[in-house]
């Protein structure tokens, strides 16, 4: 039996609490979650570009601000 949760009726705080609870539950089972093959390839490609100085490291707070500005 599948139950659907109507998240649109939840407040922002309630949505975040639900999301955190789900994430906490999922992260307890991380050994059961298999990364897709493309993920390892993407990590290796990023590492290669970084070692060849084609990528720059950006602080996470700065990156979030830049992304928000770009997509707002």
Biopython code that builds the backbone (N, CA, C, O; Angstrom):
import numpy as np
from Bio.PDB.StructureBuilder import StructureBuilder

atoms = [
    (1, "UNK", "N", (0.839, -1.185, 0.000)),
    (1, "UNK", "CA", (0.000, 0.000, 0.000)),
    (1, "UNK", "C", (0.881, 1.245, 0.000)),
    (1, "UNK", "O", (1.735, 1.409, 0.872)),
    (2, "UNK", "N", (0.675, 2.106, -0.965)),
    (2, "UNK", "CA", (1.478, 3.305, -1.093)),
    (2, "UNK", "C", (0.666, 4.508, -0.654)),
    (2, "UNK", "O", (-0.475, 4.700, -1.076)),
    (3, "UNK", "N", (1.281, 5.320, 0.207)),
    (3, "UNK", "CA", (0.615, 6.537, 0.648)),
    (3, "UNK", "C", (1.339, 7.735, 0.059)),
    (3, "UNK", "O", (2.569, 7.764, 0.015)),
    (4, "UNK", "N", (0.583, 8.718, -0.392)),
    (4, "UNK", "CA", (1.151, 9.932, -0.953)),
    (4, "UNK", "C", (1.027, 11.047, 0.070)),
    (4, "UNK", "O", (-0.029, 11.240, 0.673)),
    (5, "UNK", "N", (2.109, 11.773, 0.256)),
    (5, "UNK", "CA", (2.113, 12.902, 1.180)),
    (5, "UNK", "C", (1.928, 14.173, 0.367)),
    (5, "UNK", "O", (2.662, 14.416, -0.590)),
    (6, "UNK", "N", (0.971, 14.964, 0.740)),
    (6, "UNK", "CA", (0.714, 16.236, 0.070)),
    (6, "UNK", "C", (1.654, 17.292, 0.661)),
    (6, "UNK", "O", (1.290, 17.985, 1.610)),
    (7, "UNK", "N", (2.845, 17.413, 0.108)),
    (7, "UNK", "CA", (3.839, 18.324, 0.660)),
    (7, "UNK", "C", (3.500, 19.786, 0.425)),
    (7, "UNK", "O", (3.999, 20.658, 1.137)),
    (8, "UNK", "N", (2.669, 20.062, -0.553)),
    (8, "UNK", "CA", (2.356, 21.468, -0.835)),
    (8, "UNK", "C", (1.624, 22.130, 0.322)),
    (8, "UNK", "O", (1.593, 23.357, 0.410)),
    (9, "UNK", "N", (1.038, 21.342, 1.205)),
    (9, "UNK", "CA", (0.316, 21.904, 2.349)),
    (9, "UNK", "C", (1.222, 22.091, 3.567)),
    (9, "UNK", "O", (0.803, 22.679, 4.564)),
    (10, "UNK", "N", (2.441, 21.602, 3.495)),
    (10, "UNK", "CA", (3.374, 21.747, 4.613)),
    (10, "UNK", "C", (4.066, 23.099, 4.563)),
    (10, "UNK", "O", (4.263, 23.670, 3.490)),
    (11, "UNK", "N", (4.431, 23.603, 5.731)),
    (11, "UNK", "CA", (5.215, 24.838, 5.777)),
    (11, "UNK", "C", (6.641, 24.525, 5.333)),
    (11, "UNK", "O", (7.027, 23.360, 5.237)),
    (12, "UNK", "N", (7.410, 25.556, 5.067)),
    (12, "UNK", "CA", (8.808, 25.364, 4.660)),
    (12, "UNK", "C", (9.581, 24.611, 5.739)),
    (12, "UNK", "O", (10.358, 23.706, 5.434)),
    (13, "UNK", "N", (9.370, 24.978, 6.984)),
    (13, "UNK", "CA", (10.065, 24.315, 8.104)),
    (13, "UNK", "C", (9.677, 22.842, 8.166)),
    (13, "UNK", "O", (10.540, 21.986, 8.364)),
    (14, "UNK", "N", (8.403, 22.537, 8.000)),
    (14, "UNK", "CA", (7.948, 21.147, 8.016)),
    (14, "UNK", "C", (8.559, 20.357, 6.858)),
    (14, "UNK", "O", (8.965, 19.208, 7.032)),
    (15, "UNK", "N", (8.623, 20.969, 5.687)),
    (15, "UNK", "CA", (9.223, 20.300, 4.529)),
    (15, "UNK", "C", (10.688, 19.976, 4.794)),
    (15, "UNK", "O", (11.150, 18.880, 4.476)),
    (16, "UNK", "N", (11.414, 20.917, 5.371)),
    (16, "UNK", "CA", (12.822, 20.692, 5.676)),
    (16, "UNK", "C", (12.989, 19.579, 6.711)),
    (16, "UNK", "O", (13.908, 18.766, 6.604)),
    (17, "UNK", "N", (12.111, 19.539, 7.704)),
    (17, "UNK", "CA", (12.181, 18.477, 8.709)),
    (17, "UNK", "C", (11.941, 17.109, 8.084)),
    (17, "UNK", "O", (12.628, 16.144, 8.418)),
    (18, "UNK", "N", (10.972, 17.021, 7.181)),
    (18, "UNK", "CA", (10.688, 15.759, 6.500)),
    (18, "UNK", "C", (11.890, 15.355, 5.653)),
    (18, "UNK", "O", (12.301, 14.194, 5.656)),
    (19, "UNK", "N", (12.449, 16.320, 4.929)),
    (19, "UNK", "CA", (13.595, 16.050, 4.077)),
    (19, "UNK", "C", (14.785, 15.556, 4.913)),
    (19, "UNK", "O", (15.457, 14.598, 4.532)),
    (20, "UNK", "N", (15.041, 16.203, 6.038)),
    (20, "UNK", "CA", (16.141, 15.799, 6.908)),
    (20, "UNK", "C", (15.910, 14.405, 7.476)),
    (20, "UNK", "O", (16.850, 13.617, 7.575)),
    (21, "UNK", "N", (14.669, 14.091, 7.851)),
    (21, "UNK", "CA", (14.354, 12.768, 8.383)),
    (21, "UNK", "C", (14.577, 11.694, 7.321)),
    (21, "UNK", "O", (15.115, 10.626, 7.611)),
    (22, "UNK", "N", (14.163, 11.982, 6.100)),
    (22, "UNK", "CA", (14.361, 11.023, 5.004)),
    (22, "UNK", "C", (15.848, 10.837, 4.738)),
    (22, "UNK", "O", (16.316, 9.708, 4.588)),
    (23, "UNK", "N", (16.594, 11.937, 4.679)),
    (23, "UNK", "CA", (18.033, 11.848, 4.423)),
    (23, "UNK", "C", (18.743, 11.063, 5.520)),
    (23, "UNK", "O", (19.608, 10.235, 5.236)),
    (24, "UNK", "N", (18.375, 11.324, 6.775)),
    (24, "UNK", "CA", (18.990, 10.609, 7.892)),
    (24, "UNK", "C", (18.718, 9.109, 7.780)),
    (24, "UNK", "O", (19.613, 8.292, 7.996)),
    (25, "UNK", "N", (17.489, 8.755, 7.445)),
    (25, "UNK", "CA", (17.135, 7.353, 7.295)),
    (25, "UNK", "C", (17.903, 6.711, 6.141)),
    (25, "UNK", "O", (18.425, 5.606, 6.285)),
    (26, "UNK", "N", (17.975, 7.393, 5.003)),
    (26, "UNK", "CA", (18.688, 6.852, 3.850)),
    (26, "UNK", "C", (20.181, 6.715, 4.117)),
    (26, "UNK", "O", (20.801, 5.747, 3.674)),
    (27, "UNK", "N", (20.766, 7.670, 4.835)),
    (27, "UNK", "CA", (22.213, 7.638, 5.047)),
    (27, "UNK", "C", (22.628, 6.524, 6.000)),
    (27, "UNK", "O", (23.803, 6.158, 6.040)),
    (28, "UNK", "N", (21.694, 5.982, 6.762)),
    (28, "UNK", "CA", (22.000, 4.822, 7.596)),
    (28, "UNK", "C", (22.195, 3.578, 6.741)),
    (28, "UNK", "O", (22.824, 2.612, 7.173)),
    (29, "UNK", "N", (21.660, 3.605, 5.540)),
    (29, "UNK", "CA", (21.714, 2.450, 4.655)),
    (29, "UNK", "C", (22.649, 2.703, 3.472)),
    (29, "UNK", "O", (22.460, 2.134, 2.397)),
    (30, "UNK", "N", (23.659, 3.558, 3.670)),
    (30, "UNK", "CA", (24.496, 3.960, 2.537)),
    (30, "UNK", "C", (25.237, 2.802, 1.881)),
    (30, "UNK", "O", (25.559, 2.876, 0.696)),
    (31, "UNK", "N", (25.515, 1.736, 2.623)),
    (31, "UNK", "CA", (26.190, 0.597, 2.000)),
    (31, "UNK", "C", (25.275, -0.137, 1.027)),
    (31, "UNK", "O", (25.748, -0.889, 0.175)),
    (32, "UNK", "N", (23.967, 0.079, 1.151)),
    (32, "UNK", "CA", (23.012, -0.562, 0.251)),
    (32, "UNK", "C", (22.806, 0.230, -1.044)),
    (32, "UNK", "O", (22.240, -0.279, -2.011)),
    (33, "UNK", "N", (23.273, 1.480, -1.047)),
    (33, "UNK", "CA", (23.089, 2.339, -2.213)),
    (33, "UNK", "C", (24.331, 2.236, -3.086)),
    (33, "UNK", "O", (25.441, 2.535, -2.645)),
    (34, "UNK", "N", (24.134, 1.814, -4.315)),
    (34, "UNK", "CA", (25.253, 1.672, -5.240)),
    (34, "UNK", "C", (25.313, 2.892, -6.148)),
    (34, "UNK", "O", (24.316, 3.267, -6.766)),
    (35, "UNK", "N", (26.491, 3.508, -6.224)),
    (35, "UNK", "CA", (26.660, 4.645, -7.121)),
    (35, "UNK", "C", (26.612, 4.164, -8.559)),
    (35, "UNK", "O", (27.131, 3.094, -8.876)),
    (36, "UNK", "N", (25.996, 4.944, -9.427)),
    (36, "UNK", "CA", (25.973, 4.554, -10.842)),
    (36, "UNK", "C", (27.382, 4.655, -11.439)),
    (36, "UNK", "O", (28.218, 5.415, -10.950)),
    (37, "UNK", "N", (27.627, 3.898, -12.476)),
    (37, "UNK", "CA", (28.938, 3.874, -13.110)),
    (37, "UNK", "C", (29.404, 5.236, -13.588)),
    (37, "UNK", "O", (30.588, 5.557, -13.483)),
    (38, "UNK", "N", (28.485, 6.045, -14.115)),
    (38, "UNK", "CA", (28.859, 7.351, -14.631)),
    (38, "UNK", "C", (29.393, 8.253, -13.526)),
    (38, "UNK", "O", (30.154, 9.181, -13.799)),
    (39, "UNK", "N", (29.002, 7.989, -12.275)),
    (39, "UNK", "CA", (29.434, 8.850, -11.175)),
    (39, "UNK", "C", (30.944, 8.761, -10.977)),
    (39, "UNK", "O", (31.616, 9.781, -10.826)),
    (40, "UNK", "N", (31.475, 7.543, -10.978)),
    (40, "UNK", "CA", (32.923, 7.362, -10.841)),
    (40, "UNK", "C", (33.656, 8.016, -12.009)),
    (40, "UNK", "O", (34.694, 8.649, -11.822)),
    (41, "UNK", "N", (33.112, 7.859, -13.206)),
    (41, "UNK", "CA", (33.724, 8.481, -14.388)),
    (41, "UNK", "C", (33.728, 10.007, -14.263)),
    (41, "UNK", "O", (34.717, 10.657, -14.601)),
    (42, "UNK", "N", (32.625, 10.572, -13.780)),
    (42, "UNK", "CA", (32.532, 12.026, -13.624)),
    (42, "UNK", "C", (33.530, 12.520, -12.581)),
    (42, "UNK", "O", (34.153, 13.565, -12.767)),
    (43, "UNK", "N", (33.686, 11.784, -11.496)),
    (43, "UNK", "CA", (34.658, 12.162, -10.462)),
    (43, "UNK", "C", (36.086, 12.117, -11.005)),
    (43, "UNK", "O", (36.887, 13.013, -10.739)),
    (44, "UNK", "N", (36.397, 11.068, -11.768)),
    (44, "UNK", "CA", (37.735, 10.947, -12.348)),
    (44, "UNK", "C", (38.010, 12.065, -13.352)),
    (44, "UNK", "O", (39.119, 12.598, -13.401)),
    (45, "UNK", "N", (37.007, 12.417, -14.147)),
    (45, "UNK", "CA", (37.168, 13.501, -15.123)),
    (45, "UNK", "C", (37.397, 14.829, -14.417)),
    (45, "UNK", "O", (38.249, 15.615, -14.832)),
    (46, "UNK", "N", (36.647, 15.084, -13.359)),
    (46, "UNK", "CA", (36.828, 16.321, -12.598)),
    (46, "UNK", "C", (38.208, 16.357, -11.959)),
    (46, "UNK", "O", (38.867, 17.397, -11.959)),
    (47, "UNK", "N", (38.646, 15.232, -11.415)),
    (47, "UNK", "CA", (39.977, 15.159, -10.819)),
    (47, "UNK", "C", (41.063, 15.424, -11.861)),
    (47, "UNK", "O", (42.038, 16.122, -11.582)),
    (48, "UNK", "N", (40.894, 14.868, -13.061)),
    (48, "UNK", "CA", (41.851, 15.096, -14.145)),
    (48, "UNK", "C", (41.909, 16.580, -14.509)),
    (48, "UNK", "O", (42.992, 17.154, -14.626)),
    (49, "UNK", "N", (40.733, 17.200, -14.687)),
    (49, "UNK", "CA", (40.697, 18.624, -15.040)),
    (49, "UNK", "C", (41.310, 19.481, -13.943)),
    (49, "UNK", "O", (41.990, 20.467, -14.228)),
    (50, "UNK", "N", (41.073, 19.110, -12.690)),
    (50, "UNK", "CA", (41.653, 19.868, -11.570)),
    (50, "UNK", "C", (43.168, 19.744, -11.578)),
    (50, "UNK", "O", (43.866, 20.742, -11.400)),
    (51, "UNK", "N", (43.689, 18.542, -11.781)),
    (51, "UNK", "CA", (45.147, 18.348, -11.779)),
    (51, "UNK", "C", (45.809, 19.065, -12.947)),
    (51, "UNK", "O", (46.977, 19.446, -12.860)),
    (52, "UNK", "N", (45.068, 19.254, -14.048)),
    (52, "UNK", "CA", (45.590, 19.983, -15.201)),
    (52, "UNK", "C", (45.272, 21.483, -15.116)),
    (52, "UNK", "O", (45.462, 22.224, -16.080)),
    (53, "UNK", "N", (44.790, 21.909, -13.959)),
    (53, "UNK", "CA", (44.460, 23.317, -13.681)),
    (53, "UNK", "C", (43.388, 23.876, -14.625)),
    (53, "UNK", "O", (43.383, 25.066, -14.941)),
    (54, "UNK", "N", (42.490, 23.005, -15.062)),
    (54, "UNK", "CA", (41.364, 23.435, -15.894)),
    (54, "UNK", "C", (40.126, 23.707, -15.031)),
    (54, "UNK", "O", (39.120, 24.218, -15.522)),
    (55, "UNK", "N", (40.209, 23.363, -13.751)),
    (55, "UNK", "CA", (39.124, 23.575, -12.797)),
    (55, "UNK", "C", (39.656, 24.406, -11.638)),
    (55, "UNK", "O", (40.827, 24.305, -11.272)),
    (56, "UNK", "N", (38.788, 25.223, -11.071)),
    (56, "UNK", "CA", (39.203, 25.954, -9.881)),
    (56, "UNK", "C", (38.290, 25.558, -8.730)),
    (56, "UNK", "O", (37.119, 25.237, -8.934)),
    (57, "UNK", "N", (38.833, 25.583, -7.530)),
    (57, "UNK", "CA", (38.074, 25.262, -6.333)),
    (57, "UNK", "C", (37.382, 26.537, -5.862)),
    (57, "UNK", "O", (38.006, 27.592, -5.747)),
    (58, "UNK", "N", (36.084, 26.419, -5.592)),
    (58, "UNK", "CA", (35.296, 27.558, -5.137)),
    (58, "UNK", "C", (34.674, 27.201, -3.799)),
    (58, "UNK", "O", (34.143, 26.105, -3.621)),
    (59, "UNK", "N", (34.745, 28.129, -2.863)),
    (59, "UNK", "CA", (34.111, 27.943, -1.564)),
    (59, "UNK", "C", (32.617, 27.663, -1.763)),
    (59, "UNK", "O", (31.974, 28.299, -2.597)),
    (60, "UNK", "N", (32.068, 26.716, -1.000)),
    (60, "UNK", "CA", (30.679, 26.306, -1.180)),
    (60, "UNK", "C", (29.708, 27.474, -0.998)),
    (60, "UNK", "O", (28.744, 27.587, -1.755)),
    (61, "UNK", "N", (29.938, 28.333, -0.025)),
    (61, "UNK", "CA", (29.047, 29.478, 0.194)),
    (61, "UNK", "C", (29.077, 30.423, -1.006)),
    (61, "UNK", "O", (28.037, 30.938, -1.419)),
    (62, "UNK", "N", (30.256, 30.649, -1.561)),
    (62, "UNK", "CA", (30.402, 31.498, -2.748)),
    (62, "UNK", "C", (29.713, 30.844, -3.943)),
    (62, "UNK", "O", (29.017, 31.512, -4.707)),
    (63, "UNK", "N", (29.909, 29.534, -4.100)),
    (63, "UNK", "CA", (29.291, 28.816, -5.218)),
    (63, "UNK", "C", (27.772, 28.891, -5.148)),
    (63, "UNK", "O", (27.120, 29.125, -6.165)),
    (64, "UNK", "N", (27.198, 28.695, -3.959)),
    (64, "UNK", "CA", (25.738, 28.771, -3.813)),
    (64, "UNK", "C", (25.228, 30.158, -4.191)),
    (64, "UNK", "O", (24.210, 30.290, -4.871)),
    (65, "UNK", "N", (25.947, 31.194, -3.743)),
    (65, "UNK", "CA", (25.528, 32.559, -4.056)),
    (65, "UNK", "C", (25.577, 32.806, -5.563)),
    (65, "UNK", "O", (24.651, 33.387, -6.129)),
    (66, "UNK", "N", (26.659, 32.363, -6.216)),
    (66, "UNK", "CA", (26.792, 32.537, -7.662)),
    (66, "UNK", "C", (25.690, 31.798, -8.417)),
    (66, "UNK", "O", (25.128, 32.329, -9.375)),
    (67, "UNK", "N", (25.380, 30.575, -7.988)),
    (67, "UNK", "CA", (24.326, 29.802, -8.645)),
    (67, "UNK", "C", (22.962, 30.453, -8.465)),
    (67, "UNK", "O", (22.170, 30.520, -9.405)),
    (68, "UNK", "N", (22.691, 30.931, -7.261)),
    (68, "UNK", "CA", (21.406, 31.608, -7.027)),
    (68, "UNK", "C", (21.275, 32.843, -7.894)),
    (68, "UNK", "O", (20.218, 33.100, -8.472)),
    (69, "UNK", "N", (22.358, 33.610, -7.982)),
    (69, "UNK", "CA", (22.328, 34.821, -8.822)),
    (69, "UNK", "C", (22.127, 34.468, -10.296)),
    (69, "UNK", "O", (21.427, 35.175, -11.021)),
    (70, "UNK", "N", (22.740, 33.381, -10.728)),
    (70, "UNK", "CA", (22.637, 32.978, -12.125)),
    (70, "UNK", "C", (21.234, 32.511, -12.499)),
    (70, "UNK", "O", (20.779, 32.738, -13.620)),
    (71, "UNK", "N", (20.553, 31.862, -11.562)),
    (71, "UNK", "CA", (19.275, 31.252, -11.900)),
    (71, "UNK", "C", (18.061, 31.994, -11.349)),
    (71, "UNK", "O", (16.937, 31.509, -11.478)),
    (72, "UNK", "N", (18.260, 33.136, -10.751)),
    (72, "UNK", "CA", (17.104, 33.917, -10.254)),
    (72, "UNK", "C", (16.637, 34.885, -11.291)),
    (72, "UNK", "O", (15.681, 35.624, -11.060)),
]
sb = StructureBuilder()
sb.init_structure("model")
sb.init_model(0)
sb.init_chain("A")
sb.init_seg("    ")
for serial, (resi, resn, name, xyz) in enumerate(atoms, 1):
    if name == "N":
        sb.init_residue(resn, " ", resi, " ")
    sb.init_atom(name, np.array(xyz, "f"), 0.0, 1.0, " ", f" {name:<3s}", serial, name[0])
structure = sb.get_structure()
